């Protein structure tokens, strides 16, 4: 009879999560982290604004736009986890995935690539919901106008996105640059998250606990957040729409060139401290909440944990 040390480590198996569970757990986790850490996000957005922190509101109205954030949190996070959890299983079980080498810790080039592809597709799906709410939220954070006034202004803007019909006005302003931020972020965070979880599971020969998964999410998120801050600055400026002189940004390249010319390269790192803090704490709350909600909803929905 093989000993415990000889048994296959749990980390080599791709975890199965039914789509209804990942949708519900992801939606609850996204809402939890966005509401809990909203003030830090407001500080980060105002630091990145062309008007500057205090002219954008400083510490006043720190919860401006929280309703818009809450509106998009659940469906955006649900879409991401629903796509991510399902697609990584599909890729892992495909002929392409089965041909990859596994190092015994849940690694291997194709498995890592599978996580990267699944995370990227998940982010693209989530951004269909996340971008409009981000546009509304960040405009409310920097102008301190009401929700109704902000929506009216944004819907009246000319769409800068040829992919989305102009009937949505400026709601999808920054969709492409958001993908340019979210996809690299996901390419860094999720393979790192999955790898750290796999290593931890391998060493203790049991699946990581929700608290351990939260720590993995916090560490991987902080690294990804720091590395993608310049893209986040560009995205924030494009979503706000205008510089401090009221001149409209044309596209992401225009934003980058004007920042470089008028404010210098250091501006691309503005807001990095609250962003890293927000994402690190948010990663802990987000993944911890997801794992806990997943553990609770699995038996409630009739699935084996």
C-alpha positions as CSV (number, residue, x, y, z in Angstrom):
1,X,0.0,0.0,0.0
2,X,1.6,3.3,-1.0
3,X,2.5,5.7,1.8
4,X,1.2,9.3,2.0
5,X,4.5,10.6,0.7
6,X,4.1,8.4,-2.4
7,X,0.6,9.5,-3.3
8,X,0.1,12.0,-6.1
9,X,0.1,15.6,-4.7
10,X,-3.2,17.3,-5.1
11,X,-1.6,20.3,-6.8
12,X,-1.2,18.2,-10.1
13,X,-4.9,18.2,-10.6
14,X,-6.8,21.1,-12.2
15,X,-9.6,22.0,-9.7
16,X,-13.2,21.7,-11.0
17,X,-15.6,24.5,-10.3
18,X,-19.1,24.3,-11.8
19,X,-20.1,27.4,-13.7
20,X,-23.1,28.4,-11.5
21,X,-20.8,28.2,-8.4
22,X,-18.0,30.3,-10.1
23,X,-20.6,32.9,-11.3
24,X,-22.1,33.3,-7.8
25,X,-18.9,33.2,-5.8
26,X,-17.1,35.5,-8.2
27,X,-20.0,38.0,-8.2
28,X,-20.1,38.1,-4.4
29,X,-16.3,38.3,-4.1
30,X,-16.1,41.2,-6.6
31,X,-18.8,43.2,-4.8
32,X,-17.1,42.6,-1.4
33,X,-13.7,43.9,-2.4
34,X,-15.0,46.9,-4.4
35,X,-17.2,48.2,-1.6
36,X,-14.6,47.5,1.2
37,X,-11.7,49.2,-0.5
38,X,-13.5,51.9,-2.5
39,X,-11.8,54.9,-0.7
40,X,-8.3,53.7,-1.7
41,X,-9.5,53.5,-5.3
42,X,-10.8,57.0,-5.2
43,X,-7.4,58.3,-3.8
44,X,-5.6,56.5,-6.6
45,X,-7.9,57.9,-9.3
46,X,-7.5,61.4,-8.1
47,X,-3.7,61.1,-7.9
48,X,-3.7,60.0,-11.6
49,X,-6.0,62.8,-12.7
50,X,-4.6,65.6,-14.9
51,X,-6.1,68.1,-12.5
52,X,-4.2,66.8,-9.6
53,X,-5.3,65.2,-6.3
54,X,-6.8,68.2,-4.5
55,X,-8.4,69.9,-7.5
56,X,-10.1,66.5,-8.2
57,X,-11.6,66.5,-4.7
58,X,-8.8,65.5,-2.3
59,X,-10.3,63.6,0.5
60,X,-13.8,65.0,0.1
61,X,-16.6,62.8,-1.3
62,X,-14.4,59.8,-1.0
63,X,-17.4,57.5,-1.8
64,X,-18.5,59.4,-4.9
65,X,-19.3,56.8,-7.6
66,X,-19.6,53.9,-5.2
67,X,-23.1,53.1,-6.6
68,X,-21.7,52.7,-10.1
69,X,-18.9,50.5,-8.8
70,X,-21.4,48.3,-7.0
71,X,-23.6,48.0,-10.1
72,X,-20.8,46.5,-12.2
73,X,-18.9,44.6,-9.5
74,X,-21.0,41.5,-9.3
75,X,-21.6,40.9,-13.0
76,X,-18.1,41.8,-14.0
77,X,-16.4,39.5,-11.5
78,X,-19.0,36.7,-12.2
79,X,-18.2,36.9,-15.9
80,X,-14.5,36.7,-15.3
81,X,-14.6,33.7,-12.9
82,X,-17.2,31.9,-15.0
83,X,-15.1,32.1,-18.1
84,X,-11.7,31.6,-16.4
85,X,-12.7,28.5,-14.3
86,X,-14.4,26.8,-17.3
87,X,-11.8,27.7,-19.9
88,X,-8.8,26.6,-17.9
89,X,-10.5,23.1,-17.5
90,X,-11.3,22.9,-21.2
91,X,-7.7,23.8,-22.2
92,X,-6.3,21.4,-19.6
93,X,-8.4,18.5,-20.8
94,X,-7.8,19.2,-24.5
95,X,-5.3,17.2,-26.6
96,X,-3.1,20.3,-26.6
97,X,-3.1,20.5,-22.9
98,X,-2.6,16.8,-22.2
99,X,0.6,16.8,-24.3
100,X,2.2,19.4,-22.0
101,X,4.9,18.4,-19.5
102,X,3.9,18.5,-15.8
103,X,6.6,19.1,-13.2
104,X,4.6,17.4,-10.5
105,X,3.6,20.7,-8.9
106,X,0.8,21.6,-11.3
107,X,3.3,23.4,-13.6
108,X,4.4,22.8,-17.1
109,X,4.5,25.3,-20.0
110,X,1.2,24.4,-21.5
111,X,-0.6,24.5,-18.2
112,X,0.8,28.0,-17.5
113,X,-0.2,29.1,-21.0
114,X,-3.7,27.7,-20.4
115,X,-4.0,29.8,-17.3
116,X,-2.8,32.9,-19.2
117,X,-5.3,32.3,-22.1
118,X,-8.2,31.6,-19.7
119,X,-7.4,34.7,-17.7
120,X,-7.1,36.9,-20.8
121,X,-10.4,35.7,-22.3
122,X,-12.1,36.1,-18.9
123,X,-10.8,39.7,-18.6
124,X,-12.1,40.6,-22.1
125,X,-15.5,39.3,-21.2
126,X,-15.6,41.0,-17.8
127,X,-14.6,44.4,-19.4
128,X,-17.8,44.4,-21.4
129,X,-19.5,45.1,-18.0
130,X,-16.6,46.7,-16.1
131,X,-15.6,49.5,-18.6
132,X,-19.0,51.4,-18.6
133,X,-19.1,51.3,-14.8
134,X,-15.5,52.4,-14.5
135,X,-16.1,55.3,-16.9
136,X,-19.0,56.5,-14.7
137,X,-17.2,55.8,-11.4
138,X,-14.0,57.6,-12.3
139,X,-15.8,60.6,-13.7
140,X,-17.8,60.9,-10.5
141,X,-14.6,60.5,-8.4
142,X,-12.9,63.4,-10.1
143,X,-15.8,65.8,-10.9
144,X,-18.1,65.0,-7.9
145,X,-21.2,65.3,-10.0
146,X,-24.3,63.2,-9.4
147,X,-24.8,59.8,-11.0
148,X,-27.6,61.2,-13.3
149,X,-25.5,64.2,-14.4
150,X,-22.5,62.1,-15.0
151,X,-24.4,59.5,-17.1
152,X,-26.0,62.3,-19.1
153,X,-22.7,63.9,-19.9
154,X,-21.0,60.6,-20.9
155,X,-23.9,59.4,-23.1
156,X,-23.8,62.8,-24.8
157,X,-20.1,62.3,-25.7
158,X,-19.0,61.1,-29.1
159,X,-17.9,57.5,-28.9
160,X,-14.1,57.1,-29.4
161,X,-14.5,53.4,-29.9
162,X,-15.3,52.0,-33.3
163,X,-16.0,48.5,-31.9
164,X,-19.0,49.7,-29.8
165,X,-22.0,51.5,-31.4
166,X,-22.1,55.2,-30.8
167,X,-25.5,54.9,-29.1
168,X,-23.5,54.2,-26.0
169,X,-21.8,57.5,-26.2
170,X,-18.6,57.6,-24.2
171,X,-19.5,54.6,-22.0
172,X,-17.0,52.4,-23.7
173,X,-14.3,55.1,-23.9
174,X,-11.1,53.4,-22.9
175,X,-12.3,49.8,-23.6
176,X,-9.2,49.0,-25.7
177,X,-6.8,50.6,-23.2
178,X,-8.5,48.8,-20.4
179,X,-7.9,45.5,-22.2
180,X,-4.3,46.7,-22.6
181,X,-4.1,47.0,-18.8
182,X,-6.2,44.1,-17.7
183,X,-4.7,41.5,-20.1
184,X,-1.1,42.1,-19.1
185,X,-2.3,42.2,-15.4
186,X,-4.0,38.9,-15.8
187,X,-1.0,37.4,-17.7
188,X,1.1,38.2,-14.7
189,X,-1.3,37.7,-11.8
190,X,-3.1,34.4,-12.5
191,X,-0.2,32.1,-13.6
192,X,1.7,33.4,-10.6
193,X,-1.3,32.9,-8.3
194,X,-2.0,29.4,-9.6
195,X,1.8,28.5,-9.4
196,X,2.1,29.7,-5.8
197,X,-1.1,27.8,-4.8
198,X,0.2,24.7,-6.5
199,X,3.6,24.9,-4.8
200,X,1.9,25.5,-1.4
201,X,-0.4,22.5,-2.0
202,X,2.5,20.3,-3.1
203,X,4.5,21.0,0.0
204,X,1.6,20.3,2.4
205,X,0.0,17.7,0.2
206,X,-3.5,19.1,0.6
207,X,-5.4,21.9,-1.2
208,X,-4.7,25.4,0.1
209,X,-7.2,26.9,2.6
210,X,-9.1,30.0,1.7
211,X,-6.8,32.1,3.8
212,X,-3.7,30.6,2.1
213,X,-5.3,31.3,-1.3
214,X,-6.0,34.8,-0.2
215,X,-2.3,35.3,0.6
216,X,-1.4,33.9,-2.8
217,X,-3.8,36.4,-4.5
218,X,-2.5,39.3,-2.5
219,X,1.2,38.6,-3.4
220,X,0.6,38.0,-7.1
221,X,-1.8,41.0,-7.4
222,X,0.6,43.4,-5.8
223,X,3.4,42.5,-8.3
224,X,1.0,42.7,-11.2
225,X,-0.4,46.0,-10.0
226,X,3.0,47.6,-9.7
227,X,4.1,46.5,-13.2
228,X,0.9,47.7,-14.9
229,X,0.6,51.1,-13.2
230,X,1.7,53.1,-16.4
231,X,-1.1,51.4,-18.3
232,X,-3.5,52.2,-15.5
233,X,-2.6,55.9,-15.6
234,X,-3.3,56.0,-19.3
235,X,-6.6,54.2,-18.9
236,X,-7.7,56.6,-16.1
237,X,-6.9,59.7,-18.2
238,X,-8.7,58.3,-21.2
239,X,-11.8,57.5,-19.2
240,X,-11.9,60.9,-17.6
241,X,-11.7,62.2,-21.2
242,X,-10.1,65.6,-20.8
243,X,-6.9,67.1,-19.5
244,X,-6.7,70.0,-17.0
245,X,-7.2,72.5,-19.8
246,X,-10.4,70.8,-21.0
247,X,-8.7,69.4,-24.2
248,X,-10.1,66.0,-25.1
249,X,-7.8,63.0,-25.3
250,X,-8.0,61.3,-28.7
251,X,-6.7,57.9,-27.9
252,X,-4.2,56.0,-25.6
253,X,-1.2,57.1,-27.7
254,X,-2.3,60.8,-27.4
255,X,-2.6,60.4,-23.7
256,X,0.9,58.8,-23.4
257,X,2.6,61.5,-25.6
258,X,1.0,64.4,-23.8
259,X,1.9,63.0,-20.4
260,X,5.5,62.5,-21.5
261,X,5.7,66.0,-23.0
262,X,3.8,68.0,-20.4
263,X,4.3,66.2,-17.1
264,X,7.3,63.9,-17.6
265,X,7.8,60.1,-17.3
266,X,7.4,60.0,-13.5
267,X,3.7,60.8,-14.0
268,X,3.3,57.3,-15.4
269,X,3.9,56.0,-11.9
270,X,1.5,58.3,-10.2
271,X,-0.8,56.5,-7.8
272,X,1.4,53.4,-7.7
273,X,1.5,53.3,-3.8
274,X,-2.3,53.3,-3.3
275,X,-2.7,51.0,-6.4
276,X,-0.4,48.4,-5.0
277,X,-1.9,48.7,-1.5
278,X,-5.4,48.5,-2.9
279,X,-4.7,45.5,-5.2
280,X,-2.7,43.7,-2.5
281,X,-5.3,44.1,0.2
282,X,-8.0,43.7,-2.5
283,X,-6.3,40.5,-3.7
284,X,-6.4,39.1,-0.2
285,X,-10.1,40.0,0.3
286,X,-11.1,39.0,-3.3
287,X,-9.5,35.6,-3.5
288,X,-10.3,34.9,0.2
289,X,-13.9,35.8,-0.4
290,X,-14.1,33.8,-3.6
291,X,-12.7,30.7,-2.0
292,X,-15.0,31.0,1.0
293,X,-18.1,31.7,-1.1
294,X,-17.1,28.8,-3.3
295,X,-16.8,26.5,-0.3
296,X,-20.2,27.6,0.9
297,X,-22.1,27.6,-2.4
298,X,-20.8,24.2,-3.7
299,X,-22.9,22.0,-1.2
300,X,-25.8,24.5,-1.3
301,X,-26.0,24.0,-5.0
302,X,-25.7,20.2,-4.7
303,X,-22.1,19.8,-5.8
304,X,-19.4,17.9,-4.1
305,X,-16.7,20.1,-2.6
